[in-house]
Amino acid sequence: MIDRLAASLLVFIIYILIAGSLTPYDIATGVIVASVAGWVTGRYLVRNPGKLLQPSRLLVSLLYFLKYMTVIEFKAHMDVVKRIFNMNIRPGIVKVPVTVVSDYARLLVANSITNTPGTVVVDERDGFFYVNWIDVSTTEPWQARLLISEEFERYASKIFD
């Protein structure tokens, strides 16, 4: 039951954030949509309900979101802008080992890499991501991991593993 409640709460929060208001209509429709969506998908989306009750995971999630949306994204955008002006690019695909365990953690890392300008995960196979990187400064997998995904994996493991 906690899995469905958690999924419903998450859907409700996302619904209200997207709606951008707290009118009675938005709250009522949000509760209806979230209840149905949570009831239908909760048992499939939540694998370990015990983790949902740990406030430390929620705090780390919030800190990661804030850091990613401000610091990490800003630095990546500025790097790409700089490369556009001076055409200093060495694109290529590098093999990056992934050390997080759970599927959700791997998904968070892959999405974080792809959403960061200059990198795109093009494949995942045998414990590795294959990343199209705008500036291939190393082809050694573990060194590439340090430069591309280490910080993402650190947060993902605290949140999901």
N, C-alpha and C positions, 0 to 999 in steps of 0.2 A: 504493500500500500504506500510506503514511503517513497518508492520509486516513482509512482504516478503523481504523488503530491509534489515531489521535487521537480519533475518535468513540467507540471502545470505551473508551478511558481516561476520557473525559468521562462516559459512561454509568456506568462503574464508580464513579467518584467520587460522582456523584449518588445511585446506588444505596446506597452505604455511608452517605452523609449521611442519607438518608431512613430506612435501617434503624436507624441510630443505634448500631450495635455492630460489633465486629470479631471475632465468633465464627467458627470455621472454617466453619460452615454458611453464614453470611452472605457470607463471602469467596468460597466455592465457588460459591454461587448467583449472586453478583455477577459473577464472572468469566464464568460461562456466559451469563447474560443480556447482559452487556456485549459479549461476543464476537459473539453472534448479532446484536444490535442494531447494533453497529459495522460488521460485515461487510455487512449489508443496506443500511444508510443512509449509510455513510461517504462514498461517492463522490458522493452527492447533497448532503450537508450541508457538506462542506469544499470550498471553491472554489479556495483558494490555500494548498496545504500548506506552502509556504515561510514563511508568516506564523506558522504554529503553532510554529516552532522559534525564535521571537524572544522571549527571556525578558522584554524590556521590555514587550511586550504583555500578558503574564501578570501582571506586576507592576502595570501600570496597571489591569488588570481587577480585581485584588484590592483595590487602593486605592479604586477606584470603588465596588465592592461595599460595602466597609467604610464609606465616607463616605455612600453612599446610605442604607444600612440604619440608620445612627446619626444623623448630622447632618441630612440633607435630609428624611428621613421624620419625624423628631421635630419639626422646625420646621414642616413642613406640617400635621402633626396638631395642634399647638398653635394654629396659625392657624385651622384649621377649628373647633376647640373654642371659641376666642374668638368667632368669628362666630356660632356656635350660641347662645351666651349673650347676645350683644348684638344679634343678628339684623341685623348689618351685612353684607348680601350684595347683590351686583349681578350676578346670573348672566347669562351670554350665551355665544354662540359667536364665537370670534375666529379669524381667519386668521393662521397662523404659518408663515413660510417655513422650510424645512428645507435646511441646507447640506451635510449629510453625503452621501456618494456611494453607498456600498454598501447593498445591501438589508438586511444584518445590522445595520449601523449605524443605519439608519432604523428598523428594528424595535426595537432597544435604546432609541432615543430615544422612540418611540411608547409602548413599555411603561413606560418610566420616567415619562413624563408621566401615563399612565393610572393607574399604581400610586401616584402621589403624591396624597394627599387634596386635593380641590378642583379637580382637572383631569381631563378624560377626552378622549382623542382619538376623535372620532366619524367622521372621514373623512380620507382622504389623496388629494389630487388635484393634478396639475400642479406638484409641488414644494412643496406646502403641506400642513400639517396643519390641520384644523379642530377646534379644541379648545373643549369646553364648560368654561367657567371660572367658578368660584364668585364671583370678584370681578373683574369686567371694569374694570380701571383705565385701559386704553387700547384703542383699536380699531385703532391704527396697527400693521400687521403686524410691522415690524422691532423696534418697541418691545416688542410682545407677546413676540417671540422672546427678547429680552433677559431678560424677567421669567419666562418659562415654560421655555424649552428650551435656552438658551445653554450652561449648564453641562453638561447631558446630552450635547449635541452635541460639546462639547470632549473629553469622555472617549470617546464613541463613535468619533470620528474617530481618536483615538490607538489604540484597540483594533482597529478593523475596516478603516479606510481606508488 
